[in-house]
């Protein structure tokens, strides 16, 4: 991992918002499609909207993503989405 940000030394060079945006972009391709969504992802979208709308969110996007990691892995694997899995791995490594 040479040249990679090391969260144990400093969070300064880690792009939390960028990493989350990439993963959310991949995720939204699936969960915004009614044929691929389910009650879990519908509730997730409600919570995501709430986190975005609150000035001081009780549950922020990073926490929401973190608590749904295994579900995202399952979804991305189900659709054989290596790019999304790599983005999620980066988010996990740098931000969780």
C-alpha positions as CSV (number, residue, x, y, z in Angstrom):
1,X,0.0,0.0,0.0
2,X,2.7,2.4,-0.7
3,X,1.5,6.0,-1.2
4,X,-1.9,5.1,0.2
5,X,-3.4,7.1,3.0
6,X,-2.8,5.5,6.4
7,X,-5.8,6.3,8.7
8,X,-3.7,5.2,11.7
9,X,-1.2,8.1,11.1
10,X,-3.6,10.8,9.9
11,X,-7.0,11.3,8.4
12,X,-5.8,14.4,6.6
13,X,-5.3,12.9,3.2
14,X,-8.4,10.6,3.2
15,X,-11.3,11.8,1.1
16,X,-14.2,10.5,3.2
17,X,-16.9,12.3,1.2
18,X,-15.4,11.2,-2.1
19,X,-15.1,7.6,-1.0
20,X,-18.7,7.6,0.2
21,X,-19.9,9.2,-3.0
22,X,-18.3,6.6,-5.2
23,X,-19.8,3.7,-3.1
24,X,-23.2,5.4,-3.0
25,X,-23.1,5.9,-6.8
26,X,-22.6,2.2,-7.3
27,X,-25.2,1.3,-4.7
28,X,-27.8,3.6,-6.1
29,X,-27.6,1.9,-9.5
30,X,-29.1,-1.1,-7.8
31,X,-31.3,0.1,-5.0
32,X,-33.0,2.8,-7.1
33,X,-34.1,0.1,-9.5
34,X,-37.4,-1.3,-8.2
35,X,-36.6,-4.7,-9.7
36,X,-33.4,-4.9,-7.6
37,X,-34.5,-3.2,-4.4
38,X,-36.2,-4.6,-1.4
39,X,-37.6,-3.4,2.0
40,X,-34.1,-3.2,3.5
41,X,-32.8,-0.9,0.7
42,X,-36.0,1.2,0.8
43,X,-35.5,1.8,4.5
44,X,-31.8,2.5,3.9
45,X,-32.8,5.2,1.3
46,X,-35.2,6.8,3.9
47,X,-32.4,6.9,6.4
48,X,-29.9,8.3,3.9
49,X,-32.4,11.1,2.9
50,X,-32.8,11.9,6.6
51,X,-29.1,12.0,7.2
52,X,-28.6,14.4,4.3
53,X,-31.5,16.6,5.4
54,X,-30.5,17.2,9.1
55,X,-28.2,20.0,10.1
56,X,-26.8,17.7,12.9
57,X,-27.8,14.2,11.7
58,X,-28.3,11.6,14.3
59,X,-27.0,9.0,11.9
60,X,-24.5,10.2,9.3
61,X,-23.9,8.7,5.9
62,X,-20.6,7.1,7.0
63,X,-22.2,5.3,9.9
64,X,-25.1,4.2,7.7
65,X,-22.7,2.8,5.1
66,X,-20.6,1.1,7.7
67,X,-23.6,-0.6,9.3
68,X,-24.7,-1.9,5.9
69,X,-21.3,-3.1,4.6
70,X,-22.2,-6.8,4.5
71,X,-25.4,-6.2,2.7
72,X,-23.6,-4.1,0.1
73,X,-21.0,-6.8,-0.4
74,X,-23.8,-9.3,-0.9
75,X,-25.6,-7.0,-3.4
76,X,-22.4,-6.2,-5.4
77,X,-21.4,-9.9,-5.5
78,X,-24.8,-10.9,-6.6
79,X,-24.4,-8.5,-9.6
80,X,-20.7,-9.5,-10.2
81,X,-19.7,-5.8,-9.7
82,X,-16.0,-5.9,-9.2
83,X,-15.7,-2.1,-9.5
84,X,-18.2,-1.5,-6.7
85,X,-16.6,-4.1,-4.5
86,X,-13.2,-2.4,-5.0
87,X,-14.7,1.0,-4.1
88,X,-16.3,-0.5,-1.0
89,X,-13.0,-2.1,0.0
90,X,-11.3,1.3,-0.3
91,X,-14.0,2.9,1.8
92,X,-13.7,0.2,4.5
93,X,-9.9,0.4,4.5
94,X,-9.6,4.1,4.7
95,X,-12.7,5.2,6.5
96,X,-14.2,2.6,8.8
